[in-house]
Amino acid sequence: MKKIVILTGAGISAESGIQTFRDADNLWEGHDVMEVASPMGWENNQELVLDFYNKRRRQLLTVAPNAAHNALADLEKIYDVEIITQNIDDLHERAGSTNVTHLHGELLKARSTFNEKLVMDWKQDINPGDFCEFNYQLRPHVVWFGEAVPMFEKAMEIVAEAEILIIVGTSMQVYPAAGLVDFAPNRIPVYFIDPKPNISEKGNLHIIVEKASVGVPKLVQDLINSA
């Protein structure tokens, strides 16, 4: 069974209504990113950070996977599919994808500030005073700016095994995630789906100028038909 690796970013979930929270001034809901998504911000104002992610979590629970998520799940019927996502939502899983690696953590999980490996499912708000079993405050299970990306090494290994690579919903210009494409085997087919691509088609790189909910189902159908 041929192995397809898919790299996804904010663009695929935006079509489900997931807010990016980042405006033209590079602010997140009016906050400097370092106030709400960094260890320093957490140390300075835990209540603000918790409120920011509580709002994101509540919104996530009101949306549903779109046609792009659903199509990628359909690929598993024919191919060995692994998804590496920069997104912290669970829309890939809700659509039916079973092999999903979250580079930046998961919004519907919380973790202990005492032990980062102590992670639990968490769909409600995280409030000050919500403690782990060792009586340490819980925090969102997300990777903040300035923190290591613990799943990056696993993602490198997955990309290195790809026979087809699909990139959707991300410009792949933000590191370290952008560096993943460098680990793909030479000359494998690479498909880049974006309504306004910032790269040109050449060699084994195929550009699909469509938004995710249109381009992904088209490509998936072609891949299924050619299997």
Secondary structure, 3 states (H helix, E strand, C coil): CCEEEEEECHHHHHCCCCCCCECCCCEECCEEHHHHCCHHHHHHCHHHHHHHHHHHHHHHCCCCCCHHHHHHHHHHHCCEEEEEECCCCCHHHHHCCCCEEECCEEEEEEEECCCCCCEEECCCCCCCCCECCCCCEEEEEECCCCCCCCCHHHHHHHHHCCCEEEEECCCCCCCCHHHHHHHCCCCCCEEEECCCCCCCCECCEEEECCCHHHHHHHHHHHHHHHC
